[in-house]
Amino acid sequence: MATRVNESVTIVIPTRNRSATLARCLAALPAGARGLNRPEVIVVDDCSNDPTARIVEEFARASGWQAQCLRQERPLGANAARNRGMRIARGEIIVMIDDDAIATEDWLAKLVNGLSRESPVVTGAIRLTIEGPILGKHREEVSTFLSEVLSAPVGMDGVTVPVACNMAAYRRVFDLASFDETVRPPVEEGDWLRRTGVTARFVPEACVWHYKTPEEIRLRRILRLAWFRGSEGGWWIRVCVQAPIRERLSMAMSSLVTSARAFGHAIFRTCWGGVAVGVSELSRALALVGLINRGARVPTNWG
């Protein structure tokens, strides 16, 4: 498929208090967009107290790209930032990348070339910048909580779902539905895709690096991520999907079995990765049957 040089592209980047990381993201875009007309870049600042606006201005001046920074007056979360960027985007194709993602060479052409009438949404691979084990003895047990995506991500219905850290869609798809600003990872993209009614495709060659600091891979943070991602998934199935009680009970039992096995693995193999999996599956089971509720969770930070 030929490169879509005649279709305008807008890149939307939500950010909050990560100006140094954002600078890396922006610096990688020119090489990542090689072969295409310069895209429009919209950075939406979710009420940061760091020099985010200056970083965007410096990028625009140094690169010659059209880049602007919009500021939220109060923190509303990444989905609200994405929605605001989409509302003013002028591109026929809208690309999402997070402030801690670093584009690889020719990333954008590979991503948008995956779009088609049958699959008007595409998502690419995401690799962590950290090599080797992250926590415990099995990388794959923990990498999912840090959004490493090396194969097609699959949702509740067995279909490919996009990952907002690295995705593109025709503008008309975003006209069908915006992101639910009350929903958090890991279900926000699946929730959005479900409401659009379209099909997504995985484009593994359109890869970005996911930059993580040492602070972000510490044990306490990983376990916190595991708990909240599990509970969010269970809450979403119960409240948003409104799955029947019999189906939810079956899923909860499956999660409890997985949790018990993961804790057993953690004990016998002395593996913290098993603890993370066990915590996530336990919180998912409790949320599925309504024993815990994630609440409104209006964001004050993205941690």
C-alpha positions as MATLAB code, in Angstrom:
seq = 'MATRVNESVTIVIPTRNRSATLARCLAALPAGARGLNRPEVIVVDDCSNDPTARIVEEFARASGWQAQCLRQERPLGANAARNRGMRIARGEIIVMIDDDAIATEDWLAKLVNGLSRESPVVTGAIRLTIEGPILGKHREEVSTFLSEVLSAPVGMDGVTVPVACNMAAYRRVFDLASFDETVRPPVEEGDWLRRTGVTARFVPEACVWHYKTPEEIRLRRILRLAWFRGSEGGWWIRVCVQAPIRERLSMAMSSLVTSARAFGHAIFRTCWGGVAVGVSELSRALALVGLINRGARVPTNWG';
ca = [
       0.000    0.000    0.000;
       1.398    3.408   -0.975;
       2.211    5.993    1.651;
      -0.720    8.317    2.250;
       1.196   11.496    1.390;
      -1.966   13.351    0.378;
      -3.835   12.769    3.636;
      -3.206   15.265    6.402;
      -2.205   13.936    9.807;
      -2.606   15.351   13.308;
      -0.608   13.895   16.191;
      -2.239   14.353   19.617;
      -0.051   14.006   22.720;
      -1.542   14.218   26.242;
       0.924   15.148   28.974;
       1.200   16.076   32.632;
       4.315   17.067   34.566;
       6.711   15.135   32.333;
       8.370   17.899   30.324;
      11.743   16.135   30.113;
      10.099   12.952   28.859;
       7.900   14.939   26.475;
      11.035   16.539   25.010;
      12.324   13.040   24.080;
       8.998   12.186   22.490;
       8.943   15.354   20.376;
      12.599   15.067   19.370;
      11.960   11.617   17.854;
       9.017   12.717   15.704;
      10.902   14.115   12.658;
      12.703   10.812   12.038;
       9.514    8.943   12.901;
       7.529   10.915   10.308;
      10.062   10.649    7.487;
       8.393   10.159    4.108;
       5.230   12.050    5.006;
       4.192   15.664    4.904;
       4.849   17.331    8.243;
       1.928   16.508   10.526;
       0.192   18.940   12.839;
       1.175   18.340   16.479;
      -1.176   19.145   19.363;
       0.154   18.709   22.894;
      -2.546   18.904   25.555;
      -1.130   19.849   28.944;
      -3.279   18.473   31.764;
      -2.504   21.313   34.189;
       1.237   20.737   34.600;
       3.428   22.795   36.899;
       6.593   22.285   34.832;
       7.880   23.949   31.611;
       5.726   21.869   29.239;
       4.664   24.863   27.119;
       8.282   25.974   26.674;
       9.309   22.480   25.554;
       6.640   22.547   22.822;
       7.655   26.054   21.715;
      11.311   25.013   21.492;
      10.410   21.946   19.426;
       8.319   24.010   17.003;
      11.080   26.583   16.605;
      13.864   24.023   16.124;
      11.958   21.660   13.820;
       9.833   24.100   11.836;
       6.810   21.925   12.565;
       3.379   23.311   13.347;
       3.048   22.450   17.032;
       0.851   23.966   19.694;
       0.283   23.412   23.396;
      -3.205   23.551   24.913;
      -3.528   23.767   28.668;
      -6.278   22.251   30.776;
      -7.179   24.597   33.633;
      -7.588   21.664   36.018;
      -6.403   18.058   35.802;
      -8.976   15.924   33.997;
      -6.872   12.953   32.896;
      -5.354   11.616   29.696;
      -8.669   10.786   28.012;
      -9.993   14.322   28.504;
      -6.728   15.656   27.085;
      -7.013   13.379   24.056;
     -10.606   14.447   23.447;
      -9.699   18.118   23.585;
      -6.899   17.620   21.100;
      -9.174   15.716   18.736;
     -11.790   18.465   18.810;
      -9.427   20.986   17.223;
      -7.362   18.596   15.090;
      -7.418   19.405   11.379;
      -5.964   16.180   10.028;
      -7.898   13.571    8.070;
      -5.997   11.004   10.123;
      -5.565   11.430   13.882;
      -2.608    9.741   15.546;
      -2.289    9.174   19.290;
       1.050    8.851   21.038;
       1.818    9.317   24.734;
       4.414   11.718   26.105;
       6.595    8.807   27.253;
       6.623    7.085   23.840;
       9.560    7.493   21.471;
       8.899    6.939   17.770;
      11.209    4.718   15.754;
      12.366    5.626   12.254;
       9.527    5.773    9.690;
       7.039    4.884   12.437;
       4.300    7.201   11.210;
       4.293    5.998    7.590;
       4.155    2.378    8.746;
       1.276    3.178   11.095;
      -0.954    5.145    8.719;
      -0.273    2.755    5.829;
      -2.039    0.094    7.887;
      -5.331    1.985    7.727;
      -8.007    0.731    5.363;
     -11.747    0.904    4.818;
     -12.083   -2.457    6.581;
      -9.786   -1.458    9.463;
     -10.066    2.306   10.003;
      -8.170    2.006   13.309;
      -4.618    0.685   13.668;
      -2.262    0.226   16.573;
       1.449   -0.521   16.641;
       3.941   -2.370   18.803;
       5.223   -0.851   22.053;
       8.570   -1.895   23.508;
       9.867   -0.904   26.911;
      13.211    0.876   26.957;
      14.220   -1.346   29.890;
      16.042   -4.503   28.858;
      15.846   -7.860   30.648;
      13.713   -8.710   33.702;
      11.729   -5.872   35.203;
      10.530   -7.413   38.434;
      10.618  -11.046   39.415;
      11.830  -13.790   37.088;
       9.469  -13.549   34.111;
       9.352  -10.276   32.166;
       5.943  -10.957   30.617;
       4.280  -11.157   34.048;
       4.987   -7.491   34.714;
       5.537   -5.850   31.322;
       1.816   -5.804   30.605;
       1.255   -3.449   33.541;
       3.748   -1.064   31.898;
       1.971   -1.286   28.522;
       4.527   -3.304   26.587;
       2.676   -4.615   23.519;
       4.559   -7.024   21.259;
       1.608   -8.901   19.755;
      -1.939   -7.922   18.840;
      -3.739   -6.773   22.018;
      -7.019   -8.621   22.443;
     -10.092   -7.364   24.266;
     -12.924   -9.046   26.096;
     -14.615  -10.143   22.846;
     -11.447  -11.575   21.354;
     -10.964   -8.712   18.877;
      -7.885   -6.547   18.401;
      -8.073   -3.338   20.436;
      -5.871   -0.277   19.943;
      -3.486    1.135   22.540;
      -3.646    4.932   22.857;
       0.114    5.084   23.359;
       0.522    4.216   19.652;
      -2.541    4.293   17.421;
      -4.113    6.019   14.433;
      -7.642    6.324   13.062;
      -9.547    8.204   10.424;
     -11.234   11.323   11.776;
     -14.654    9.864   10.982;
     -14.089    7.137   13.585;
     -13.515    9.704   16.324;
     -16.705   11.423   15.148;
     -18.553    8.214   16.053;
     -17.295    8.238   19.657;
     -14.811   10.051   21.860;
     -12.906    8.526   24.770;
     -14.907    8.091   27.974;
     -13.220   10.500   30.363;
     -14.261    8.451   33.416;
     -12.613    5.224   32.246;
      -8.971    4.418   32.989;
      -6.410    1.854   31.745;
      -6.479   -0.911   30.748;
     -10.009   -0.716   29.300;
     -10.248    2.825   27.890;
      -9.368    1.887   24.306;
     -11.529   -1.239   24.277;
     -14.417    0.782   25.651;
     -13.948    3.385   22.902;
     -13.638    0.797   20.109;
     -16.745   -0.996   21.318;
     -18.779    2.207   21.019;
     -17.464    3.023   17.528;
     -18.450   -0.384   16.141;
     -15.413   -0.536   13.825;
     -12.514   -2.972   13.480;
      -8.918   -2.359   14.524;
      -5.744   -3.883   13.096;
      -2.315   -4.485   14.654;
       0.710   -3.190   12.725;
       3.769   -4.634   14.522;
       6.328   -2.806   12.385;
       4.974    0.596   13.518;
       6.900    0.469   16.786;
       7.518    2.996   19.551;
       9.750    2.732   22.595;
       7.990    3.189   25.932;
      10.308    5.174   28.197;
      10.161    4.262   31.892;
      12.165    5.756   34.732;
      13.611    3.671   37.610;
      10.901    5.131   39.862;
       8.180    3.755   37.595;
       9.396    0.158   37.829;
       9.742   -0.033   41.601;
       7.864   -2.783   43.434;
       5.351   -0.562   45.215;
       4.380    1.223   42.004;
       4.035   -2.004   40.026;
       1.783   -3.531   42.682;
      -0.307   -0.361   42.776;
      -0.670   -0.479   38.981;
      -1.599   -4.161   39.135;
      -4.353   -3.538   41.707;
      -5.910   -0.577   39.917;
      -5.735   -2.114   36.444;
      -7.398   -5.280   37.712;
     -10.150   -3.436   39.548;
     -10.754   -1.143   36.583;
     -11.225   -4.102   34.283;
     -13.669   -5.815   36.634;
     -15.586   -2.586   37.276;
     -15.873   -1.889   33.545;
     -17.318   -5.314   32.779;
     -19.802   -5.002   35.636;
     -20.882   -1.359   35.223;
     -20.213   -0.353   31.617;
     -20.628   -3.637   29.742;
     -23.278   -4.771   32.253;
     -22.378   -8.412   31.782;
     -24.958  -10.828   33.288;
     -24.266  -11.949   36.864;
     -23.729  -15.568   35.819;
     -21.074  -14.526   33.315;
     -19.402  -12.230   35.840;
     -19.331  -14.953   38.484;
     -17.656  -17.297   36.012;
     -15.037  -14.669   35.151;
     -14.505  -13.897   38.838;
     -13.911  -17.580   39.635;
     -11.433  -17.810   36.773;
      -9.595  -14.744   38.093;
      -9.500  -16.181   41.614;
      -7.998  -19.429   40.316;
      -5.389  -17.475   38.346;
      -4.674  -15.324   41.404;
      -4.152  -18.403   43.632;
      -1.797  -19.965   41.084;
       0.138  -16.703   40.728;
       0.574  -16.348   44.496;
       1.639  -19.977   44.679;
       4.199  -19.366   41.954;
       5.418  -16.294   43.853;
       5.922  -18.301   47.030;
       7.580  -21.372   45.551;
       9.714  -19.517   43.000;
      10.326  -16.396   45.124;
       9.022  -14.284   42.260;
       7.540  -10.795   42.719;
       6.063  -10.987   39.232;
       3.683  -13.652   40.521;
       2.607  -11.304   43.313;
       1.776   -8.602   40.765;
      -0.338  -10.996   38.694;
      -2.050  -12.339   41.815;
      -2.900   -8.844   43.056;
      -4.318   -7.824   39.672;
      -6.493  -10.927   39.279;
      -7.733  -10.683   42.877;
      -8.843   -7.062   42.472;
     -10.495   -7.926   39.159;
     -12.493  -10.737   40.780;
     -13.614   -8.505   43.660;
     -14.685   -5.744   41.270;
     -16.550   -8.177   39.009;
     -18.863   -9.177   41.862;
     -19.129   -5.671   43.299;
     -17.158   -6.227   46.513;
     -14.937   -3.280   45.638;
     -15.789   -0.192   43.617;
     -13.207    2.054   42.010;
     -15.170    5.269   42.636;
     -15.052    8.436   40.552;
     -11.225    8.563   40.489;
     -10.937   12.105   39.194;
      -7.210   12.363   38.427;
      -4.868   14.659   40.324;
      -1.876   12.975   38.693;
      -1.345   10.200   36.193;
       0.543    7.866   38.556;
];
